[in-house]
C-alpha cells in the first residue's frame, strides 16, 4: 500500500481535541430564494408554494434568471443561472422583473429586526440575503441558541412574510455549512452542528458542496484522491500545505470544523483589495464592440478607485467567448506608475486584448480589474507626461456625475449599441431598480 494511503487510514482513526478552540453561539441566517420570496409576497402569494422566477430584464430573452422560487426549482429544475428563454411554457409560472431597490430595502429592514436580538457588533452581513448573528450570552433574554433561532425565524416571517433557514454552529464556518447542507432541507428550516458533530454531519459531504470550495479546487483535490470532507480532514496537513500553501492549511482546519475568524466586531469596515467591473453580455459581441465595452468597464472601475482615493499597478482583463467556440482568456500585467486614469487602464487592456484574443470568436463575457493598490496621494509625479491634468479631469467628471446623475456625462462610445454605461446608470447592481 502507498505510504500516503497508509497514513490517511491511520489518521482516519484519530480525533481532534477541540478544547483549545473557541465555542460561540453563531447563527447563519439565509432568506430562502430572497428575490423570488419578496416578489411572491408583493403578489400576495406563498413564497414556498408559488412557482415564480425573477428575471433581470424582461425585454431581453437572454436575460438571466436571478432567482427561482423553491417550487419552481423542484418542479422544473430551474436554477439562478438559467436564461429567460429557457423557462418552460407553464401557465402556472409567474415571471416578474427584478426590482433591486425593493430587495435592498427589505434586506436593510431585516437587519434592523435582527438588532432587536443582538448588538451591532454581533451582526455580520454576508450578502443581501445572508447574515451571521452571534448570540453569546443572550440566554436570559431569549433562551438558548436553538430557541433564539426559532424566534428570529418566526419574527422574519411574521413581519415580512419571508421564509428563512438557519444554521447553528460553534463558529461561522460550521453555521454556514450546516445551513447549506442540512437546514435548507430540514422541515423546521433549522439545523445545528457542533465540533463533535463534524464527522457525522459534514464528513460524508462531497468537497464540491462545501462552502469555499470551487470547481478548480475540486479538480485539484480529486487529483489527490480527496472526494469528501472526511477524506480532506484525514489527509496529511503537510501534503496539503505543500500543494496549496495557506489555502491547504485552511481547507484542512475547515474540514475539522475549525474556524478562527472573528464573530464580534465592526464588520462594516472592509479593506478594498481591488476595483473590478464585469458583465455577461446579452448577445454576442464583435471585436470592435468588445473594445467599446472594455472602455466602459475601465471607466467604472477607475471611478470607484478615484472615489476611494486609490490607484493600482496591476491591470487584469478577462474575456469569455460565446458557447459556439467556448474558451476565452484571462491575463494581467503590471505598470510602473500606479493609476486610476480611465484611458491609461484602457490602453493596457487594449494591448492585452489584441495580444490574446483569437481574432474570430464572438465574445459573451468581459471583466476588468485594478489591483495592487496604494493611496492616490502617494503616487509619484511623472515629469514627462501631463498626468496630473488627466487625473484631475477624471475627478471633475466624477463630481459632475455625483451631482447630476451617473449619466450626466459619458463618452461618445457609451451611446453606441455596444456601450453599457448608459443603460447601467439606470440600474442598481446591474439590474432594474
C-alpha positions, -999 to +999 in steps of 0.1 A: +000+000+000+012+035-008+027+054+021+003+083+020-027+060+017-015+041+048-011+075+066-046+085+057-060+053+071-041+058+104-053+094+106-089+083+100-088+067+135-077+099+151-099+126+167-095+163+172-090+179+206-113+209+204-107+222+240-084+250+229-107+263+202-134+290+209-170+280+211-196+306+202-233+306+195-233+316+159-264+316+136-262+318+098-295+331+085-305+327+048-336+342+033-350+314+011-349+324-026-349+360-014-357+379-046-384+354-055-399+354-020-401+393-019-419+392-053-443+365-042-452+384-010-458+416-031-483+395-052-500+381-021-487+345-029-470+319-007-432+321-014-427+283-008-456+270-029-457+295-058-437+289-090-421+323-096-390+335-115-373+368-111-357+379-144-331+407-148-346+423-179-379+410-193-373+428-226-343+406-234-348+368-239-312+362-230-315+379-196-305+358-165-330+343-141-318+360-108-340+339-085-363+310-088-388+300-060-383+266-043-414+252-060-401+263-095-367+247-087-383+215-076-408+210-105-387+223-134-351+223-122-347+260-129-316+274-113-304+310-108-281+308-138-308+299-163-318+322-191-352+338-195-358+320-228-351+286-210-381+290-187-408+264-195-441+274-211-461+267-179-490+290-172-486+285-135-452+302-135-452+338-125-424+357-143-415+391-128-390+419-135-363+423-108-367+453-085-333+457-068-344+487-047-371+466-031-347+438-023-322+462-008-349+479+013-362+446+027-327+434+034-320+466+055-353+462+073-345+426+082-311+436+095-328+463+117-351+435+130-320+414+140-308+443+161-337+435+185-320+402+192-283+411+192-260+441+193-245+457+162-210+442+167-226+407+167-242+410+133-221+403+102-240+409+069-225+384+044-248+393+014-281+409+007-299+377+018-275+361+043-262+372+076-243+358+106-255+366+141-236+357+173-260+353+202-235+345+231-248+355+265-284+361+254-299+331+272-316+351+299-333+373+273-343+349+246-333+313+256-306+290+242-292+293+207-318+270+192-347+289+208-332+322+196-330+308+160-367+298+162-377+333+175-357+350+147-371+328+120-407+334+132-401+371+136-388+375+100-418+355+086-444+374+107-431+408+098-421+403+062-436+371+050-401+359+040-392+322+048-357+316+061-333+288+071-309+290+099-277+271+106-263+270+142-226+263+149-197+269+172-182+293+146-191+310+113-179+281+091-199+255+109-230+277+110-227+284+072-220+248+062-247+232+083-271+258+069-263+248+033-262+211+038-289+205+064-310+235+075-323+242+040-335+206+037-349+203+072-387+206+078-380+231+106-356+251+085-330+249+113-300+226+118-271+226+143-235+214+141-211+215+170-175+204+168-184+169+179-210+166+152-185+172+123-176+135+115-213+125+113-229+156+097-201+170+075-176+144+066-197+124+042-203+155+021-186+158-014-160+185-013-176+205-041-207+210-020-188+227+008-188+265+011-155+279-001-145+251-025-150+259-061-147+239-093-109+244-097-101+234-061-125+204-066-104+192-095-072+197-076-085+178-046-098+150-068-063+145-083-051+138-047-079+113-042-099+136-020-136+135-028-153+140+006-148+164+035-138+135+057-110+125+033-098+161+034-098+161+072-078+129+073-053+139+047-017+148+058-017+185+066+019+189+054+010+175+020-020+199+017+003+228+026+028+217+000+002+216-028-020+246-018+000+267+006-020+287+031-052+277+014-044+240+020-040+246+057-073+265+058-091+237+040-077+212+065-089+230+096-123+238+080-127+200+073-123+195+111-149+223+117-123+248+130-127+285+120-109+313+140-125+342+121-139+369+145-175+366+155-177+401+171-165+434+157-173+462+132-180+442+101-190+472+081-153+482+076-136+463+049-103+467+031-107+471-006-082+449-024-093+456-059-116+475-081-132+454-108-162+455-131-176+429-154-206+420-175-223+389-190-234+402-224-269+395-236-257+389-272-225+381-290-201+410-293-176+415-321-140+426-316-148+462-321-179+461-298-158+444-272-133+472-271-161+498-265-174+476-237-139+474-222-136+512-222-169+515-203-158+489-178-125+506-172-144+539-167-165+523-139-135+506-123-114+537-122-143+558-110-146+535-080-109+537-074-109+575-076-138+575-051-117+556-027-086+577-034-068+546-046-045+538-076-034+504-088-003+489-105-018+456-118-045+456-145-064+424-154-086+416-184-108+386-187-128+377-218-151+347-223-162+336-257-197+325-268-209+289-264-203+283-301-165+283-296-161+282-259-130+293-240-115+327-236-086+342-218-076+359-185-044+379-184-029+406-163+001+429-164+017+454-141+027+490-149+054+512-135+033+541-123+000+532-104-031+547-120-068+554-117-069+572-150-095+555-173-076+558-206-044+545-190-062+514-178-080+510-211-047+513-231-033+484-211-065+463-215-065+471-252-029+457-255-039+426-236-069+421-258-050+424-291-023+401-278-045+372-265-078+375-285-080+347-311-093+371-337-126+353-347-146+342-316-177+361-306-175+375-271-201+370-243-183+379-210-158+407-202-143+418-169-115+442-159-098+446-125-074+471-110-053+456-082-021+461-063-035+492-047-019+521-030-031+556-018-035+581-046-016+608-027+015+585-025+018+584-063+050+599-078+045+626-104+057+617-139+076+647-152+073+637-188+036+634-191+007+657-181-008+630-159-020+655-133-044+671-158-057+637-170-063+627-134-080+660-125-103+655-154-114+622-140-122+636-106-141+665-122-162+641-143-170+621-111-182+652-093-205+661-122-220+626-122-223+627-084-243+659-086-264+654-117-266+617-121-243+589-134-254+595-170-249+633-169-216+630-187-205+599-207-180+592-235-195+592-270-189+554-274-212+548-244-241+559-265-235+533-292-252+499-292-221+483-277-219+507-248-231+496-214-228+526-191-259+545-203-282+515-195-264+505-163-267+541-150-305+535-146-300+503-126-289+491-092-262+464-091-267+460-128-304+453-125-335+475-127-344+493-095 
